[in-house]
C-alpha cells in the first residue's frame, strides 16, 4: 500500500490495511474490529468509527436503497475467514481475531 492517509476522521496515521475496502491504519483497524464485535454481541447500539467511513465502504445504509446483506462466506473450526457482500467476497486480514465473535 502506498503512503495513503488513514480514512478515519481525526487520524493522522498512514493507512497500512483495509477495512471494508477503505484504507485505514492498524490502530483504527483494531478499533473497528473491537467495535464490530461489541456491536454484534449487542453491547453497542451504534458503530461510530465505522459510521465515519461508511460512505467510503461497500456497506451502504439500507435505508438509502442498498439491500445487500453481509453474510459469512467461510468458517473453519469456528473462525470466520471471509465475509460476502453481494457478489464480492472479503477475506479477513486477521481471522483469529474474530473467533467466537458470532458475526452472522
C-alpha distance (Angstrom), angle and dihedral (degrees) to the residues before:
residue distance angle dihedral
X1 . . .
X2 3.78 . .
X3 3.81 123.3 .
X4 3.80 95.1 -72.1
X5 3.78 117.1 157.1
X6 3.81 119.8 -114.1
X7 3.82 108.3 -96.1
X8 3.81 96.0 -141.4
X9 3.82 106.0 109.0
X10 3.79 112.6 -107.6
X11 3.82 94.8 18.5
X12 3.79 115.0 118.1
X13 3.82 97.6 -175.8
X14 3.79 124.5 113.1
X15 3.79 115.8 -100.8
X16 3.80 112.0 -110.3
X17 3.83 102.3 163.2
X18 3.80 139.9 23.5
X19 3.80 132.0 -111.9
X20 3.81 113.2 -167.7
X21 3.83 87.7 -17.2
X22 3.84 90.7 -54.8
X23 3.84 116.8 122.0
X24 3.83 110.4 -118.3
X25 3.80 136.8 159.6
X26 3.82 123.8 -104.8
X27 3.81 93.2 -102.5
X28 3.80 93.2 52.2
X29 3.81 91.0 45.3
X30 3.80 88.9 56.7
X31 3.82 90.4 47.1
X32 3.80 90.2 50.3
X33 3.81 91.9 47.9
X34 3.81 93.0 48.7
X35 3.78 90.1 47.0
X36 3.82 93.0 49.7
X37 3.80 93.1 49.4
X38 3.80 92.6 48.8
X39 3.81 90.9 46.0
X40 3.80 93.8 51.6
X41 3.80 90.8 45.3
X42 3.83 84.6 57.3
X43 3.82 92.0 -117.2
X44 3.82 92.0 118.1
X45 3.78 127.7 46.3
X46 3.81 95.4 -161.6
X47 3.80 138.0 24.9
X48 3.80 105.2 -138.9
X49 3.81 97.3 176.1
X50 3.79 92.2 48.8
X51 3.82 91.7 43.6
X52 3.81 87.9 56.8
X53 3.84 90.4 61.9
X54 3.83 100.2 27.8
X55 3.82 93.9 106.6
X56 3.81 89.6 57.4
X57 3.82 93.2 50.7
X58 3.80 133.0 75.7
X59 3.83 87.6 -116.7
X60 3.79 99.6 90.5
X61 3.78 125.8 177.2
X62 3.83 112.3 -82.5
X63 3.81 90.0 -141.6
X64 3.80 87.7 60.3
X65 3.80 90.2 61.6
X66 3.80 102.4 -90.8
X67 3.80 105.5 130.0
X68 3.81 97.7 175.5
X69 3.78 115.8 123.4
X70 3.78 128.0 -150.5
X71 3.80 113.0 -124.8
X72 3.77 134.2 176.9
X73 3.80 108.2 -98.2
X74 3.79 101.7 -177.0
X75 3.82 134.7 15.6
X76 3.79 127.8 175.9
X77 3.81 122.4 -175.6
X78 3.80 91.1 -17.4
X79 3.81 93.8 -50.7
X80 3.81 118.6 120.4
X81 3.80 107.7 -131.3
X82 3.80 102.0 172.8
X83 3.80 142.5 9.3
X84 3.80 128.1 -149.0
X85 3.79 127.1 -143.8
X86 3.78 116.2 179.3
X87 3.81 106.7 -48.5
X88 3.82 93.4 -22.1
X89 3.78 125.7 95.1
X90 3.81 120.5 -155.6
X91 3.80 119.4 -159.4
X92 3.79 111.6 -152.1
X93 3.80 117.2 -119.3
X94 3.82 93.3 -144.2
X95 3.81 107.7 24.2
X96 3.82 95.7 169.8
X97 3.80 88.9 62.5
X98 3.81 89.2 65.3
X99 3.81 97.2 49.8
X100 3.78 107.9 131.5
X101 3.79 92.5 5.1
X102 3.81 91.5 126.2
X103 3.80 93.4 -140.6
X104 3.80 107.5 168.1
